[in-house]
């Protein structure tokens, strides 16, 4: 099975973790299992695991970029304009 490093099992556990099928969605766990599937070098699953890992990494990066853009927009929305003068108490 997956715990023993069987390529197909690792690949399928990675898919389950990616999509929350039977286990909670966990992208860190999915990355771990896809990496193990790639390392197992099973000719039937190596390329699929590599593609799944690349897709997962791209999705994580896209989500991170989106989150950064959202926080930047919120910072701009809540920024105090330069022309506002504060009164000293």
Secondary structure, 3 states (H helix, E strand, C coil): CCCCCCHHHHHHHHHHHHHCCCCCCCHHHHHHHHHHHHHHCCCCCHHHHHHHHHHHHHHHHHHHHHHHHHHHHHHHHHCCCCCCCCCCC
